[in-house]
Amino acid sequence: MNPRENGMLLSLKEAIPLVIRLLEPDGEMLCLVKPLFEVADPQIRRTGIIDNPGIYRQILKELVGFTESIGLRVLGITNSPVTGNKGTKEFFLWLGQGGPFAGRDIHKDIDVAVSEAAKLKAYSK
């Protein structure tokens, strides 16, 4: 990544492989999942509105699959207590390098995070 560039507008699928190079072998990272940067649907990208909880689940499951495929452990997922513009839900994805991690049902964590996010009121300035 060029130091003058900013990772804010990248999909995590683009940003995470760059950040991995900076981590210690047992390093961890906390990622803010901004679904509008992860979704492929042009209608959603244009309007900035995701009103289907299933889309959030799909985005999170795809990110989990991606991160595991590049050798990271998913240590946890939760919703952000603050929504994005237009009420878009955002999430935190906690990742680590190193050996296998057991003890979390990540798919259950995704369901809980999406359910809790649905209860949030939209952010207003």
N, C-alpha and C positions, 0 to 999 in steps of 0.2 A: 504494500500500500504506500503510495506516495505520501510523505508526511504532510503535504499541504492539503491532501484530501481529507474528507470527513466521513467516517463510517456511519453517520446517523441515517443516511438515506439508503443504505444497503440492506438487502435481505440478509437475514442471519445465515442463510445458506452460503452467502458470499463472504460475510464478515468473519464468521467463526473460524474457517480454515486459516485466515490471516492471523487471528488472535492466538490460535493454538501455538504458533511458532514462538510466541512470547512467553508462554507458560513454562513453569518448572515441570519436571516429569510427573509430579503428583499435584500439579496446580489445579485450581478451580476458577470458574468464571460465573458471573451472574448476568444473564442477558435479559434485556427488556424486549419482549415480543410485541412488536407493533404489527398487528395483523394486516393492515393495509399494505405493508411492504412485503408480505408473504403470499398474499392471495393473487391468483392468476386471472380471476374473473375481471374483464375490462369494465363491466357495468359497476362493480363494486369499487374498482380503482377510480373510476370517473366520479361517482357520487360521494365516495368516502363513507358510505353507510353499509354496515353489516348488521342485518336484523335477524339472522338465522343462527341460533346457537350451534347448530351442526357445522357451520363453516368454521367457527372457532375451534371446535373439536378436531375437525379435519386438519386445520393448519397446525395445531399442536401435535397431533399424531404424526404428521409428516415431518415436523421438525425433530421429534423424538427419533423416528426412523433414520433420518439423515444423520443426526449427531452420533447415534450408535454405529451407523455404517462407517463413520470416519474414526471410530475407536474411542469415543467419549462415553462416559457414564452419565446418565441422567439421575441427578441426586434429588431433584424435586421440581415441582411446578406449582405455582399458585397464581392467583389473580392479583393485579395491581389494584390498590384501593382508589386509584384515580383513573378516570376514563380519559380517552383521547378526545380530540375535537369531534363534535357531532355524536358524542356518547359511545364512540368505539371502545370496546373493551380491550385492555392490554394485560399482559401476563409476564411473570418472571419465570425464567428457565434456568435452573442451577445445574451446571455441568462440571464434571471433573475428569481428569486424566488418571490413569493408573489401572489397577486391577478391577475385576468385576464388582459390582455393588448389588447386594441383595437386600431385600427387606422393604422395598417400596413397590406398591402396585401403581405404576405410573399412569395406567389407563384410568384407574379410579381417581387418582389425583387430578387428571385432566377433567373428568366429569365434575368433580367437586369445584375445581377452579372456574369452570364455565358456569356452573350453577350459581356460585357466589358472585361472579361478575355480573350475571343477569340481574341481580338485586340492586346494583349500584345505580344511582341517579347520574344523569349525564353532567359532565363538567360544564360550568358556565363561567365566563369571564366577568 
